[in-house]
Amino acid sequence: MLWAFLSIISGLGDAVIFALMKKLKQVNRSIVVWVQYAFALPFLLILLYFNYPGKINADVYWNAALNAILLLFSTYLLVKATQMSKLSITMPMLSFTPLFLLFTSYLMLNEIPTQLGFIGVFLIVLGAYIIHIEDYKKGFFSPFKALVKDKGSFYVLIVAFIWSITANLFKLGMLGSNPIFFSVAVYLAVSIIMLPIVLTRQNIDSIKSHFNMLFFLGLASAFMIATASYAIISAIVPYVISLKRSSILFAIFFGYFFFKEKNIRHALIGTIIMLFGGVLITLF
């Protein structure tokens, strides 16, 4: 059951990344995005030395480039969302990824959802409704409208949709090489694409001023993807993804204890319901 432990630890790594993104408000968002990938590369390259794939398909590189572009955009939105809204309100929206996967997996991998999968969809929608249940007084559909009105939640919904695409691309890339190699390829591509934007005198000075926290962001990113990759090697991918969703619960507690976010009861209840719905979609 080592894979289960690694999956949960990877979720903790995700939550640490979310918290650090929020903490780094004073740093240019482009730097925060770039550091998450570039500073993680040295750690990942060490792991790659011991896990180099025996065979690499040619389409892996194109896959990595496309994945990098999508992750670059989604990570920027995620940074923006964490810095402008509560973690307890925004992060649960990542639970929509399994819902979107129902459609993207069918289109990209021809994977057909089961009846339990559709029950999972209902639970995800119900959980999202409960998170914004306080808006119910304004009308029955007000909690759903709040998902769009709250910019942070809306941005994370977009991220969840993008991740439903990158999850399938990652699966294809992993099959064409291995999880560590594909992670390195994607992280390297993001780092190179963003390099011209980041390399300005002002940004370099900012990196120097906040180096310690940025270093830990890169370390957390490497830790997250490495533990997830080793878990994926040892177990079925959907099992790993389901346990990795524990990141949302960790993020809610981080928001409460470190950022003094209040009234998290509805967020906790809604998130647990959404996570259960995600498990039904992913595993069945």
Residue frames relative to the residue before (quaternion, step in Angstrom):
aa qw qx qy qz dx dy dz
M 1.0000 0.0000 0.0000 0.0000 0.00 0.00 0.00
L 0.2752 0.7812 -0.5160 0.2185 3.58 1.20 0.45
W 0.6121 0.5738 -0.3481 0.4182 3.59 1.04 -0.78
A 0.6333 0.5337 -0.3324 0.4512 3.61 1.04 -0.75
F 0.6413 0.5132 -0.3098 0.4789 3.56 1.00 -0.88
L 0.6707 0.5006 -0.2959 0.4604 3.59 0.90 -0.94
S 0.6322 0.5420 -0.3286 0.4456 3.60 1.02 -0.76
I 0.6745 0.4795 -0.2872 0.4824 3.57 0.96 -0.91
I 0.6384 0.5166 -0.3196 0.4726 3.58 1.02 -0.82
S 0.6157 0.5344 -0.3358 0.4718 3.58 1.09 -0.72
G 0.6252 0.5306 -0.3236 0.4721 3.57 1.08 -0.76
L 0.6211 0.5254 -0.3285 0.4800 3.57 1.07 -0.75
G 0.6266 0.5374 -0.3252 0.4614 3.57 1.04 -0.80
D 0.6204 0.5383 -0.3259 0.4681 3.57 1.02 -0.81
A 0.6764 0.5027 -0.2918 0.4523 3.57 0.88 -0.98
V 0.6153 0.5303 -0.3378 0.4755 3.59 1.06 -0.74
I 0.6281 0.5320 -0.3278 0.4637 3.59 1.02 -0.82
F 0.6479 0.5179 -0.3201 0.4579 3.60 0.91 -0.91
A 0.6724 0.5055 -0.2933 0.4543 3.57 0.92 -0.95
L 0.6622 0.4955 -0.3053 0.4721 3.59 0.97 -0.84
M 0.5923 0.5571 -0.3587 0.4585 3.59 1.07 -0.69
K 0.6749 0.4933 -0.2831 0.4700 3.56 0.95 -0.94
K 0.6575 0.5287 -0.2982 0.4463 3.55 1.02 -0.86
L 0.7145 0.4584 -0.2450 0.4684 3.59 1.09 -0.74
K 0.1139 0.8402 -0.5186 0.1105 3.58 0.99 0.85
Q 0.7033 0.5010 -0.2649 0.4292 3.55 0.99 -0.88
V 0.6308 0.5237 -0.3241 0.4721 3.60 1.31 -0.15
N 0.5978 -0.5658 0.4348 0.3653 3.57 -1.09 0.76
R 0.5136 -0.6842 0.4242 0.2968 3.59 -0.79 1.04
S 0.6002 0.5667 -0.3624 0.4328 3.59 1.06 -0.65
I 0.6293 0.5268 -0.3261 0.4692 3.58 1.07 -0.75
V 0.6498 0.5277 -0.3133 0.4485 3.57 0.92 -0.96
V 0.6505 0.5067 -0.3084 0.4743 3.58 0.99 -0.86
W 0.6893 0.4983 -0.2854 0.4416 3.58 0.79 -1.05
V 0.6632 0.5247 -0.3058 0.4374 3.58 0.88 -0.96
Q 0.6047 0.5815 -0.3606 0.4077 3.58 0.99 -0.80
Y 0.7408 0.3729 -0.2078 0.5187 3.58 1.10 -0.68
A 0.7072 0.4849 -0.2779 0.4330 3.59 0.79 -1.04
F 0.7061 0.4587 -0.2729 0.4653 3.60 0.91 -0.89
A 0.6190 0.5389 -0.3434 0.4566 3.58 1.25 -0.32
L 0.5400 0.6889 -0.3768 0.3030 3.58 1.16 -0.61
P 0.6481 0.5223 -0.3580 0.4230 3.68 0.79 -0.81
F 0.6591 0.5016 -0.3058 0.4696 3.59 0.99 -0.83
L 0.6746 0.4988 -0.2913 0.4595 3.58 0.98 -0.87
L 0.6267 0.5432 -0.3370 0.4456 3.59 1.06 -0.72
I 0.6031 0.5391 -0.3520 0.4709 3.59 1.10 -0.64
L 0.6657 0.4904 -0.2962 0.4782 3.57 0.95 -0.88
L 0.6324 0.5430 -0.3330 0.4408 3.58 1.03 -0.79
Y 0.5787 0.5986 -0.3697 0.4123 3.58 1.08 -0.71
F 0.7466 0.3742 -0.1988 0.5130 3.57 1.07 -0.79
N 0.7655 0.3108 -0.1715 0.5366 3.60 1.27 -0.18
Y 0.2279 0.7955 -0.5349 0.1708 3.60 0.97 0.76
P 0.4547 -0.7182 0.4531 0.2687 3.60 -0.78 1.00
G 0.5181 -0.6489 0.4649 0.3072 3.54 -1.12 0.66
K 0.7956 0.1013 -0.0327 0.5963 3.57 1.15 -0.69
I 0.0900 -0.7851 0.6121 0.0284 3.57 -1.02 0.88
N 0.3419 -0.7424 0.5410 0.1981 3.57 -0.67 1.09
A 0.5954 -0.6145 0.3921 0.3378 3.57 -1.07 0.76
D 0.6785 0.5145 -0.3021 0.4286 3.60 1.01 -0.76
V 0.4496 0.6968 -0.4489 0.3327 3.60 1.27 -0.14
Y 0.6698 0.5223 -0.3068 0.4295 3.60 0.96 -0.87
W 0.6454 0.4908 -0.3163 0.4924 3.60 1.01 -0.76
N 0.6158 0.5471 -0.3237 0.4654 3.53 1.07 -0.80
A 0.6669 0.5074 -0.2929 0.4604 3.57 0.93 -0.95
A 0.6405 0.5298 -0.3222 0.4531 3.60 1.01 -0.82
L 0.6679 0.4861 -0.2925 0.4817 3.58 0.94 -0.91
N 0.6326 0.5322 -0.3146 0.4665 3.56 1.00 -0.88
A 0.6458 0.5411 -0.3115 0.4394 3.57 0.98 -0.89
I 0.6578 0.5114 -0.3086 0.4589 3.59 0.93 -0.90
L 0.6733 0.4896 -0.2882 0.4732 3.58 0.94 -0.91
L 0.6731 0.4887 -0.2959 0.4695 3.60 0.96 -0.83
L 0.5946 0.5650 -0.3605 0.4442 3.57 1.07 -0.70
F 0.6860 0.4797 -0.2689 0.4765 3.56 0.87 -1.01
S 0.6933 0.4793 -0.2843 0.4569 3.59 0.86 -0.96
T 0.6436 0.5202 -0.3297 0.4544 3.60 1.00 -0.75
Y 0.6193 0.5331 -0.3394 0.4659 3.58 1.05 -0.75
L 0.6553 0.4976 -0.3046 0.4798 3.59 0.97 -0.87
L 0.6447 0.5304 -0.3173 0.4498 3.57 1.02 -0.82
V 0.6290 0.5204 -0.3235 0.4784 3.57 1.00 -0.83
K 0.6602 0.5149 -0.2984 0.4582 3.55 0.92 -0.97
A 0.6707 0.5127 -0.2941 0.4482 3.59 0.94 -0.92
T 0.6774 0.4977 -0.3030 0.4492 3.59 0.87 -0.92
Q 0.7013 0.4832 -0.2697 0.4493 3.57 1.07 -0.71
M 0.7432 0.4083 -0.2262 0.4794 3.61 1.15 -0.48
S 0.7875 0.2329 -0.1241 0.5569 3.64 1.19 -0.36
K 0.6537 -0.5096 0.3909 0.4001 3.55 -1.32 0.23
L 0.5290 -0.6195 0.4783 0.3281 3.56 -1.09 0.76
S 0.6595 0.5359 -0.3049 0.4300 3.59 1.03 -0.81
I 0.6887 0.4411 -0.2728 0.5066 3.59 1.24 -0.36
T 0.7348 0.4503 -0.2392 0.4473 3.59 0.92 -0.91
M 0.6983 0.5280 -0.2942 0.3834 3.59 0.75 -1.05
P 0.6032 0.5604 -0.3846 0.4173 3.67 0.98 -0.60
M 0.5713 0.6100 -0.3834 0.3932 3.60 1.16 -0.47
L 0.5332 0.6168 -0.4068 0.4120 3.59 1.25 -0.29
S 0.5454 0.6216 -0.3888 0.4061 3.57 1.26 -0.35
F 0.5601 0.6022 -0.3869 0.4171 3.57 1.26 -0.23
T 0.4645 0.7028 -0.4388 0.3127 3.61 1.22 -0.30
P 0.6693 0.4801 -0.3286 0.4621 3.67 0.82 -0.81
L 0.6050 0.5503 -0.3543 0.4536 3.59 1.10 -0.68
F 0.6842 0.4664 -0.2811 0.4851 3.57 0.87 -0.96
L 0.5964 0.5874 -0.3526 0.4181 3.58 1.14 -0.66
L 0.5394 0.6191 -0.4001 0.4069 3.57 1.17 -0.53
F 0.7380 0.4081 -0.2131 0.4933 3.55 0.99 -0.88
T 0.6986 0.4670 -0.2900 0.4581 3.60 0.84 -0.93
S 0.6418 0.5171 -0.3306 0.4598 3.61 1.03 -0.73
Y 0.6253 0.5239 -0.3389 0.4688 3.57 1.09 -0.69
L 0.6989 0.4749 -0.2701 0.4616 3.58 0.93 -0.91
M 0.7698 0.3882 -0.1916 0.4689 3.58 0.93 -0.92
L 0.8156 0.2192 -0.0814 0.5292 3.59 1.01 -0.83
N 0.3974 -0.7427 0.4462 0.3024 3.57 1.36 -0.01
E 0.3648 0.7137 -0.5043 0.3213 3.57 1.07 0.80
I 0.2216 -0.8076 0.5402 0.0829 3.59 -0.67 1.14
P 0.4233 -0.7253 0.4814 0.2511 3.64 -0.78 0.99
T 0.4241 -0.6848 0.5334 0.2581 3.56 -1.24 0.52
Q 0.7000 -0.4353 0.3410 0.4520 3.58 -1.30 0.02
L 0.6335 0.5221 -0.3297 0.4662 3.58 1.02 -0.77
G 0.5771 0.5895 -0.3636 0.4327 3.55 1.17 -0.58
F 0.6748 0.4808 -0.2930 0.4771 3.58 0.99 -0.81
I 0.5824 0.5345 -0.3696 0.4883 3.60 1.17 -0.51
G 0.6184 0.5509 -0.3208 0.4596 3.55 1.10 -0.79
V 0.6089 0.5498 -0.3394 0.4603 3.58 1.06 -0.77
F 0.6551 0.5163 -0.3051 0.4596 3.57 0.92 -0.96
L 0.6702 0.5030 -0.3022 0.4545 3.60 0.94 -0.88
I 0.6279 0.5283 -0.3378 0.4610 3.60 1.03 -0.73
V 0.6585 0.4936 -0.2989 0.4831 3.57 0.95 -0.90
L 0.6426 0.5227 -0.3147 0.4634 3.60 0.99 -0.86
G 0.6581 0.5151 -0.3070 0.4554 3.59 0.94 -0.88
A 0.6418 0.5161 -0.3156 0.4714 3.57 1.00 -0.84
Y 0.6219 0.5432 -0.3227 0.4627 3.57 1.09 -0.78
I 0.6723 0.5093 -0.2933 0.4501 3.59 0.93 -0.95
I 0.6006 0.5751 -0.3600 0.4229 3.59 1.02 -0.75
H 0.7716 0.2744 -0.1439 0.5555 3.58 1.05 -0.79
I 0.2304 0.8286 -0.4867 0.1530 3.60 1.21 0.51
E 0.5661 0.6124 -0.3840 0.3963 3.60 1.15 -0.52
D 0.6355 0.5224 -0.3262 0.4657 3.58 1.21 -0.43
Y 0.4147 0.7378 -0.4501 0.2848 3.59 1.31 -0.10
K 0.5927 0.5973 -0.3554 0.4070 3.59 1.09 -0.69
K 0.6688 0.4981 -0.2924 0.4680 3.57 1.16 -0.55
G 0.7413 -0.3081 0.2076 0.5590 3.58 1.29 -0.15
F 0.6652 -0.5458 0.3373 0.3817 3.56 -1.17 0.63
F 0.7563 0.3880 -0.2096 0.4833 3.60 0.93 -0.86
S 0.4081 0.7493 -0.4494 0.2647 3.60 1.26 -0.03
P 0.6302 0.5249 -0.3635 0.4418 3.67 0.93 -0.70
F 0.6475 0.4936 -0.3252 0.4809 3.61 1.06 -0.66
K 0.6318 0.5310 -0.3292 0.4588 3.58 1.04 -0.79
A 0.6087 0.5766 -0.3435 0.4230 3.58 1.13 -0.72
L 0.5739 0.5949 -0.3758 0.4189 3.58 1.16 -0.57
V 0.7157 0.4207 -0.2326 0.5067 3.55 1.10 -0.76
K 0.6537 0.5321 -0.3140 0.4370 3.58 1.02 -0.82
D 0.6689 0.4328 -0.2936 0.5283 3.57 1.05 -0.73
K 0.3830 -0.7741 0.4533 0.2205 3.57 -0.28 1.27
G 0.6249 0.5527 -0.3432 0.4316 3.57 1.01 -0.79
S 0.6674 0.4911 -0.2917 0.4778 3.58 0.93 -0.94
F 0.6506 0.5246 -0.3137 0.4506 3.56 0.98 -0.86
Y 0.6444 0.5194 -0.3196 0.4614 3.59 0.98 -0.84
V 0.6781 0.4823 -0.2980 0.4678 3.60 0.96 -0.86
L 0.5672 0.5617 -0.3825 0.4653 3.60 1.16 -0.49
I 0.6391 0.5068 -0.3147 0.4855 3.57 1.01 -0.83
V 0.6277 0.5348 -0.3207 0.4661 3.57 1.03 -0.87
A 0.6459 0.5307 -0.3156 0.4490 3.58 0.94 -0.91
F 0.6512 0.5038 -0.3130 0.4735 3.58 1.02 -0.79
I 0.6517 0.5075 -0.3138 0.4683 3.59 0.93 -0.90
W 0.6638 0.5062 -0.3058 0.4578 3.58 0.97 -0.85
S 0.5918 0.5507 -0.3780 0.4512 3.60 1.14 -0.45
I 0.6439 0.4825 -0.3092 0.5069 3.58 1.22 -0.49
T 0.6918 0.4790 -0.2859 0.4585 3.58 0.85 -0.99
A 0.5745 0.5793 -0.3844 0.4320 3.62 1.13 -0.54
N 0.6713 0.4759 -0.2896 0.4889 3.57 1.01 -0.81
L 0.6374 0.5156 -0.3238 0.4723 3.57 1.03 -0.78
F 0.6346 0.5255 -0.3271 0.4629 3.58 1.04 -0.80
K 0.6326 0.5354 -0.3318 0.4506 3.55 1.00 -0.83
L 0.6646 0.4921 -0.2929 0.4799 3.57 0.97 -0.88
G 0.6634 0.5104 -0.2981 0.4589 3.58 0.99 -0.86
M 0.6360 0.5322 -0.3139 0.4623 3.56 1.07 -0.80
L 0.6585 0.5067 -0.3064 0.4645 3.57 1.02 -0.82
G 0.6994 0.4658 -0.2606 0.4753 3.58 1.17 -0.62
S 0.7724 0.1544 -0.1191 0.6045 3.61 1.28 -0.06
N 0.4940 -0.5764 0.4248 0.4932 3.56 -0.12 -1.36
P 0.7106 -0.4913 0.2740 0.4225 3.64 -1.15 0.40
I 0.6724 0.4980 -0.3078 0.4529 3.61 0.91 -0.88
F 0.6646 0.5039 -0.3116 0.4552 3.58 0.85 -0.93
F 0.6843 0.4819 -0.2997 0.4578 3.58 0.85 -0.92
S 0.6119 0.5402 -0.3451 0.4633 3.60 1.06 -0.70
V 0.6489 0.5104 -0.3087 0.4723 3.58 0.95 -0.90
A 0.6491 0.5269 -0.3174 0.4475 3.58 0.93 -0.90
V 0.6784 0.4810 -0.2871 0.4754 3.60 0.93 -0.91
Y 0.6724 0.4999 -0.2998 0.4562 3.59 0.86 -0.95
L 0.6436 0.5158 -0.3150 0.4696 3.59 1.04 -0.80
A 0.6490 0.5256 -0.3146 0.4512 3.59 0.97 -0.86
V 0.6475 0.5044 -0.3161 0.4759 3.60 0.95 -0.87
S 0.6554 0.5303 -0.3086 0.4405 3.58 0.91 -0.94
I 0.6825 0.4840 -0.2839 0.4684 3.58 0.94 -0.90
I 0.6415 0.5378 -0.3224 0.4419 3.59 0.94 -0.89
M 0.7572 0.4084 -0.2068 0.4660 3.58 0.93 -0.92
L 0.4473 0.7391 -0.4286 0.2644 3.58 1.23 -0.35
P 0.6791 0.4861 -0.3222 0.4458 3.68 0.79 -0.86
I 0.6441 0.5210 -0.3220 0.4584 3.60 1.12 -0.64
V 0.7135 0.4785 -0.2503 0.4465 3.55 0.97 -0.91
L 0.6898 0.5149 -0.2880 0.4196 3.60 1.00 -0.80
T 0.3551 0.6553 -0.5842 0.3211 3.53 0.23 1.36
R 0.6594 -0.5247 0.3560 0.4039 3.57 -1.18 0.52
Q 0.6622 0.5205 -0.3027 0.4460 3.57 0.93 -0.91
N 0.6816 0.4859 -0.2847 0.4671 3.57 0.94 -0.90
I 0.6324 0.5297 -0.3297 0.4591 3.58 1.01 -0.79
D 0.6419 0.5113 -0.3129 0.4782 3.58 1.02 -0.83
S 0.6443 0.5258 -0.3127 0.4591 3.57 1.05 -0.81
I 0.6318 0.5254 -0.3225 0.4698 3.58 1.05 -0.80
K 0.6459 0.5166 -0.3136 0.4664 3.58 1.00 -0.83
S 0.6767 0.5180 -0.2893 0.4359 3.57 0.96 -0.92
H 0.7910 0.2526 -0.1174 0.5447 3.58 1.05 -0.76
F 0.1974 0.8505 -0.4764 0.1036 3.55 1.24 0.48
N 0.6497 0.5485 -0.3395 0.4022 3.60 0.84 -0.93
M 0.7062 0.4470 -0.2717 0.4771 3.58 0.82 -0.98
L 0.6394 0.5173 -0.3207 0.4698 3.60 1.06 -0.75
F 0.6027 0.5524 -0.3464 0.4599 3.58 1.09 -0.71
F 0.6843 0.4767 -0.2841 0.4730 3.58 0.92 -0.91
L 0.5825 0.5550 -0.3705 0.4641 3.59 1.17 -0.53
G 0.6686 0.4855 -0.2902 0.4828 3.58 0.93 -0.89
L 0.6416 0.5228 -0.3150 0.4645 3.57 1.02 -0.83
A 0.6567 0.5057 -0.3046 0.4694 3.59 0.97 -0.88
S 0.6326 0.5341 -0.3217 0.4595 3.57 1.06 -0.78
A 0.6609 0.4923 -0.2969 0.4825 3.59 0.95 -0.90
F 0.6369 0.5350 -0.3118 0.4592 3.57 1.00 -0.89
M 0.6626 0.5231 -0.2984 0.4454 3.57 0.93 -0.95
I 0.7361 0.4207 -0.2498 0.4677 3.59 0.71 -1.06
A 0.6286 0.5401 -0.3405 0.4441 3.63 1.08 -0.66
T 0.6826 0.4700 -0.2926 0.4770 3.59 0.86 -0.92
A 0.6311 0.5208 -0.3300 0.4707 3.57 1.05 -0.75
S 0.6589 0.5216 -0.3076 0.4462 3.58 0.96 -0.88
Y 0.6692 0.4831 -0.3029 0.4765 3.59 0.93 -0.86
A 0.6189 0.5322 -0.3384 0.4682 3.57 1.11 -0.68
I 0.6491 0.5240 -0.3048 0.4595 3.57 1.01 -0.90
I 0.6190 0.5455 -0.3379 0.4528 3.58 1.06 -0.76
S 0.7576 0.4266 -0.1903 0.4559 3.57 1.02 -0.92
A 0.8055 0.1955 -0.0778 0.5540 3.61 1.17 -0.40
I 0.6555 -0.4808 0.4037 0.4198 3.53 -1.39 0.05
V 0.5921 -0.6384 0.3694 0.3247 3.58 -0.84 1.05
P 0.6726 0.5020 -0.3350 0.4282 3.68 0.75 -0.87
Y 0.6094 0.5482 -0.3562 0.4486 3.61 1.06 -0.69
V 0.6572 0.5159 -0.2998 0.4605 3.55 0.96 -0.93
I 0.6585 0.5212 -0.3071 0.4477 3.58 0.90 -0.96
S 0.6448 0.5392 -0.3202 0.4370 3.58 0.95 -0.88
L 0.7084 0.4347 -0.2655 0.4886 3.60 0.87 -0.90
K 0.6053 0.5695 -0.3470 0.4346 3.58 1.14 -0.64
R 0.5599 0.6084 -0.3792 0.4155 3.59 1.23 -0.43
S 0.4437 0.6780 -0.4588 0.3646 3.60 1.27 -0.06
S 0.4758 0.6817 -0.4239 0.3595 3.58 1.26 -0.32
I 0.6254 0.5543 -0.3420 0.4298 3.58 1.05 -0.73
L 0.6598 0.4909 -0.3054 0.4801 3.58 0.97 -0.85
F 0.6282 0.5224 -0.3312 0.4720 3.58 0.98 -0.83
A 0.6562 0.5261 -0.3101 0.4433 3.60 0.95 -0.90
I 0.6298 0.5290 -0.3317 0.4621 3.59 1.01 -0.79
F 0.6783 0.4770 -0.2916 0.4769 3.59 0.92 -0.88
F 0.6082 0.5317 -0.3509 0.4735 3.60 1.06 -0.68
G 0.6422 0.5280 -0.3174 0.4562 3.57 0.98 -0.87
Y 0.6774 0.4984 -0.2856 0.4594 3.57 1.00 -0.86
F 0.7707 0.3958 -0.2046 0.4555 3.59 0.77 -1.04
F 0.7861 0.3488 -0.1737 0.4799 3.61 0.93 -0.86
F 0.7792 0.2879 -0.1638 0.5321 3.60 1.12 -0.59
K 0.4416 -0.7528 0.4071 0.2693 3.56 1.35 0.36
E 0.2553 0.7655 -0.5448 0.2280 3.58 0.99 0.81
K 0.2602 -0.7913 0.5427 0.1084 3.57 -0.89 0.99
N 0.8226 0.2832 -0.1892 0.4553 3.53 -1.41 0.13
I 0.2461 0.7999 -0.5094 0.2003 3.58 0.74 1.07
R 0.3918 0.7544 -0.4677 0.2422 3.61 1.27 -0.07
H 0.6862 0.4691 -0.2872 0.4760 3.61 0.83 -0.97
A 0.6274 0.5412 -0.3309 0.4517 3.57 1.06 -0.78
L 0.6598 0.5099 -0.3042 0.4606 3.59 0.98 -0.85
I 0.6685 0.4950 -0.2999 0.4670 3.58 0.90 -0.97
G 0.6771 0.5009 -0.2871 0.4563 3.57 0.88 -0.99
T 0.6539 0.5252 -0.3073 0.4496 3.57 1.00 -0.86
I 0.6446 0.5191 -0.3234 0.4586 3.60 0.94 -0.87
I 0.6431 0.5078 -0.3124 0.4805 3.60 1.01 -0.83
M 0.6661 0.5043 -0.3003 0.4603 3.59 0.95 -0.90
L 0.6436 0.5221 -0.3198 0.4593 3.58 0.99 -0.83
F 0.6393 0.5129 -0.3225 0.4735 3.57 1.01 -0.81
G 0.6336 0.5194 -0.3212 0.4750 3.58 1.04 -0.77
G 0.6430 0.5256 -0.3122 0.4613 3.56 1.04 -0.80
V 0.6187 0.5376 -0.3312 0.4674 3.58 1.09 -0.76
L 0.6488 0.5188 -0.3189 0.4562 3.60 0.94 -0.88
I 0.6659 0.4950 -0.2989 0.4713 3.58 0.97 -0.86
T 0.7344 0.4704 -0.2420 0.4252 3.55 0.79 -1.09
L 0.7743 0.3854 -0.1924 0.4636 3.56 0.88 -0.95
F 0.7950 0.2839 -0.1442 0.5162 3.59 1.07 -0.62
